[in-house]
Amino acid sequence: MLRFHILISLRKRRKKHRSYKKRSQYKLKPEIQGLVFL
């Protein structure tokens, strides 16, 4: 459930400063990298 919720939040955040948000998210939680790339 948590991972699925993260994907939704990322999609919403991608619309706003996708490059800045992506870098911050990756640094905080490296696990997100695998989910996003999948």
C-alpha positions in Angstrom: 0.0 0.0 0.0 2.8 2.4 0.9 4.7 1.8 -2.3 1.5 2.2 -4.4 0.7 5.5 -2.6 4.3 6.7 -3.3 3.8 6.1 -7.1 0.6 8.2 -7.1 2.4 11.0 -5.2 5.3 11.0 -7.6 3.0 11.2 -10.6 1.3 14.3 -9.1 4.7 15.8 -8.2 6.1 15.1 -11.6 3.8 17.8 -13.0 5.6 20.4 -10.7 9.4 20.7 -11.0 9.7 17.0 -12.1 13.6 17.3 -12.3 13.9 18.8 -8.8 11.3 16.5 -7.2 12.8 13.4 -8.8 16.3 14.1 -7.4 15.0 14.8 -3.9 12.8 11.7 -3.9 15.7 9.5 -5.1 18.0 10.8 -2.4 15.4 10.3 0.3 14.2 6.8 -0.8 16.4 4.9 -3.3 13.7 2.2 -3.5 11.6 4.6 -5.5 14.1 4.4 -8.3 13.3 0.8 -9.0 9.5 1.4 -8.9 9.7 4.4 -11.1 11.9 2.7 -13.7 9.6 -0.3 -13.7 
